[in-house]
């Protein structure tokens, strides 16, 4: 539960920066941590759900409900075709995870490796073409937590290296200039997403308090806070 709440708080900080209080960089710096947390939680949700159809159905429902609020908040318009909300990213990634699990069920290493390679390439292409939130990098982040899900040192190393590549190399973007011991260094802001990893590594697989109202509250928070921010931004 605490990971969900932290992810929601970090996301709110980022969206505040992107809508009604621009210029406060500390908000988006904190916000970088949100997406890896949500990506990790999606993978955990896949393996812990009792009904995958209902789980994916909820994602689809709230992806549809979130589209207009997302357009208002991020595009100041009801129609914003060049960027889609993050729940579409998660829905696509969920389908790719399920495909990999189908391949895993065959018990054939060759099938699993081929499926894994195909889903990585396909996920990146779909993310770019559909212009979902975080594009190809978002879907690849979810797949990183799927492929390196085990609590073993090499999985932690895989998460660290892959997230570094995705955030620092693929996404890169704005950098801060640092002066240290007479040398100038540049720190990529998106690299702060890696701070999510220690929080994830502290997770012990225990669900914590759970109820229907809390479950739907997690989902509802996304479109509701975007709607509020979008309306304030326009006004």
C-alpha positions as CSV (number, residue, x, y, z in Angstrom):
1,X,0.0,0.0,0.0
2,X,2.8,2.5,0.9
3,X,4.4,2.1,-2.5
4,X,1.0,3.0,-4.2
5,X,0.7,6.1,-2.0
6,X,4.2,7.2,-2.6
7,X,3.9,6.7,-6.3
8,X,0.6,8.8,-6.3
9,X,2.3,11.6,-4.3
10,X,5.3,11.7,-6.6
11,X,3.0,11.7,-9.6
12,X,1.0,14.6,-8.2
13,X,4.2,16.6,-7.7
14,X,5.2,16.1,-11.3
15,X,1.8,17.0,-12.7
16,X,1.6,20.1,-10.5
17,X,4.9,21.2,-12.1
18,X,3.6,20.3,-15.6
19,X,0.3,22.2,-15.2
20,X,-0.3,25.0,-12.7
21,X,3.0,25.6,-11.0
22,X,5.7,25.5,-13.7
23,X,9.2,26.6,-12.9
24,X,9.4,24.7,-9.6
25,X,11.9,22.1,-10.7
26,X,12.0,20.3,-7.4
27,X,8.5,19.1,-8.1
28,X,9.4,17.3,-11.3
29,X,12.6,16.1,-9.8
30,X,10.6,14.3,-7.2
31,X,8.1,13.3,-9.9
32,X,10.7,11.3,-11.8
33,X,10.5,8.6,-9.1
34,X,6.8,7.9,-9.8
35,X,6.8,6.0,-13.1
36,X,9.2,3.2,-12.1
37,X,7.1,2.6,-9.0
38,X,3.9,2.3,-11.0
39,X,5.7,0.1,-13.5
40,X,6.9,-2.2,-10.7
41,X,3.4,-2.3,-9.2
42,X,1.8,-3.2,-12.5
43,X,4.0,-6.3,-12.8
44,X,3.2,-7.3,-9.2
45,X,-0.4,-6.7,-9.9
46,X,-0.2,-9.2,-12.9
47,X,1.1,-11.9,-10.7
48,X,-1.1,-11.3,-7.7
49,X,-4.5,-10.7,-9.4
50,X,-7.1,-13.3,-9.1
51,X,-8.7,-12.4,-12.4
52,X,-6.6,-11.1,-15.2
53,X,-9.6,-10.2,-17.3
54,X,-11.0,-8.0,-14.6
55,X,-7.6,-6.4,-13.9
56,X,-7.1,-5.5,-17.6
57,X,-10.7,-4.4,-17.8
58,X,-10.2,-2.0,-14.9
59,X,-7.1,-0.6,-16.7
60,X,-9.1,-0.2,-19.9
61,X,-12.0,1.5,-18.2
62,X,-9.9,4.0,-16.4
63,X,-7.7,4.6,-19.5
64,X,-10.9,5.7,-21.3
65,X,-12.1,7.8,-18.3
66,X,-8.7,9.4,-18.0
67,X,-8.3,10.5,-21.6
68,X,-10.3,13.7,-21.5
69,X,-8.8,14.8,-18.1
70,X,-5.4,14.0,-19.5
71,X,-6.0,16.1,-22.6
72,X,-7.2,19.0,-20.5
73,X,-4.3,18.9,-18.1
74,X,-1.5,18.3,-20.6
75,X,-2.8,19.8,-23.8
76,X,-5.3,22.4,-22.5
77,X,-7.8,20.9,-24.9
78,X,-10.4,18.1,-25.1
79,X,-8.5,16.8,-28.1
80,X,-4.8,16.1,-27.8
81,X,-3.8,13.3,-30.2
82,X,-0.1,13.6,-29.9
83,X,0.1,12.2,-26.3
84,X,-1.9,9.5,-24.6
85,X,-2.4,8.9,-20.9
86,X,-0.1,6.4,-19.0
87,X,-2.8,3.8,-18.4
88,X,-2.6,2.9,-22.1
89,X,1.2,2.3,-21.6
90,X,0.3,0.0,-18.8
91,X,-2.4,-1.8,-20.7
92,X,0.0,-2.5,-23.6
93,X,2.7,-3.7,-21.3
94,X,0.3,-6.0,-19.5
95,X,-0.6,-7.7,-22.8
96,X,3.1,-8.2,-23.5
97,X,3.7,-9.7,-20.1
98,X,0.9,-12.1,-20.6
99,X,2.3,-13.1,-24.0
100,X,5.6,-13.9,-22.3
101,X,3.9,-15.9,-19.6
102,X,2.1,-18.0,-22.3
103,X,5.6,-18.7,-23.8
104,X,6.9,-19.6,-20.4
105,X,4.1,-22.1,-19.9
106,X,5.4,-24.1,-23.0
107,X,8.6,-24.9,-21.0
108,X,10.7,-24.3,-24.1
109,X,13.7,-22.0,-23.6
110,X,13.9,-21.1,-27.3
111,X,10.3,-20.0,-27.4
112,X,10.7,-18.0,-24.2
113,X,13.8,-16.2,-25.5
114,X,12.3,-15.5,-28.9
115,X,9.1,-14.2,-27.4
116,X,11.0,-12.0,-25.0
117,X,13.0,-10.4,-27.8
118,X,9.9,-9.9,-29.9
119,X,8.0,-8.3,-27.1
120,X,10.8,-5.8,-26.3
121,X,11.0,-4.7,-30.0
122,X,7.2,-4.7,-30.4
123,X,6.7,-2.9,-27.2
124,X,9.1,-0.1,-28.1
125,X,7.5,0.2,-31.6
126,X,4.0,0.3,-30.3
127,X,4.9,2.9,-27.6
128,X,6.4,5.2,-30.2
129,X,3.6,4.8,-32.8
130,X,0.7,5.2,-30.3
131,X,2.5,8.1,-28.5
132,X,1.5,6.8,-25.0
133,X,3.0,8.4,-22.0
134,X,6.8,7.8,-21.8
135,X,6.5,6.3,-25.3
136,X,8.8,3.3,-25.9
137,X,10.7,4.0,-22.6
138,X,7.5,3.5,-20.5
139,X,6.7,0.1,-21.9
140,X,10.3,-1.0,-21.7
141,X,10.5,0.0,-18.1
142,X,7.6,-2.3,-17.2
143,X,9.3,-5.2,-19.1
144,X,12.5,-4.6,-17.1
145,X,10.6,-5.3,-13.9
146,X,9.0,-8.3,-15.5
147,X,12.2,-9.9,-16.8
148,X,14.2,-9.0,-13.6
149,X,11.4,-9.8,-11.1
150,X,13.3,-12.2,-8.8
151,X,14.8,-11.1,-5.6
152,X,18.4,-12.0,-6.6
153,X,21.5,-9.8,-7.0
154,X,21.6,-10.2,-10.7
155,X,18.0,-9.0,-11.0
156,X,18.8,-5.9,-9.0
157,X,21.8,-5.3,-11.2
158,X,19.7,-5.8,-14.3
159,X,17.1,-3.3,-13.0
160,X,19.8,-0.8,-12.3
161,X,21.6,-1.1,-15.6
162,X,18.4,-1.2,-17.7
163,X,16.8,1.8,-15.9
164,X,20.0,3.8,-16.2
165,X,20.0,3.1,-20.0
166,X,16.3,3.9,-20.4
167,X,16.3,7.1,-18.4
168,X,19.8,8.5,-19.0
169,X,20.4,7.4,-22.6
170,X,17.0,6.9,-24.2
171,X,15.0,9.7,-22.5
172,X,17.9,12.0,-21.4
173,X,16.5,15.5,-21.8
174,X,17.2,18.4,-19.5
175,X,20.5,18.3,-17.5
176,X,21.7,20.2,-14.5
177,X,25.3,21.5,-14.5
178,X,27.3,20.7,-11.4
179,X,30.7,22.1,-10.4
180,X,32.7,19.6,-8.4
181,X,36.4,19.9,-7.5
182,X,36.9,22.3,-10.4
183,X,35.3,20.1,-12.9
184,X,32.0,20.6,-14.7
185,X,29.5,17.7,-14.7
186,X,26.1,17.3,-16.3
187,X,23.4,15.4,-14.4
188,X,20.4,14.2,-16.4
189,X,17.2,15.1,-14.5
190,X,15.4,12.0,-15.8
191,X,18.1,9.9,-14.1
192,X,16.4,10.7,-10.8
193,X,14.0,7.9,-11.7
194,X,16.6,5.5,-10.4
195,X,15.9,6.7,-6.9
196,X,12.7,4.5,-7.1
197,X,14.9,1.4,-7.0
198,X,15.8,1.5,-3.3
199,X,12.1,1.9,-2.4
200,X,11.2,-1.1,-4.7
201,X,14.0,-3.2,-3.2
202,X,12.5,-2.7,0.3
203,X,9.3,-4.3,-0.9
204,X,8.8,-7.7,0.6
205,X,5.7,-8.9,-1.3
206,X,3.2,-8.2,1.5
207,X,0.0,-6.5,0.2
208,X,-0.9,-4.6,3.3
209,X,-4.3,-3.2,3.9
210,X,-6.6,-3.9,0.9
211,X,-10.2,-3.3,0.1
212,X,-12.4,-2.6,-2.9
213,X,-12.9,1.1,-2.1
214,X,-9.1,1.6,-1.7
215,X,-8.5,-0.4,-4.9
216,X,-10.8,1.8,-7.0
217,X,-9.5,4.9,-5.1
218,X,-6.1,4.2,-6.6
219,X,-7.5,4.1,-10.1
220,X,-9.9,7.1,-9.6
221,X,-7.1,9.3,-8.3
222,X,-5.5,9.4,-11.8
223,X,-8.4,10.9,-13.8
224,X,-9.7,13.0,-10.9
225,X,-6.5,14.8,-10.1
226,X,-5.9,15.4,-13.8
227,X,-9.4,16.8,-14.2
228,X,-8.9,19.2,-11.3
229,X,-5.5,20.3,-12.6
230,X,-6.8,20.7,-16.1
231,X,-9.7,22.9,-15.1
232,X,-7.5,25.1,-12.9
233,X,-5.0,25.4,-15.7
234,X,-7.6,26.5,-18.2
235,X,-9.3,29.0,-15.8
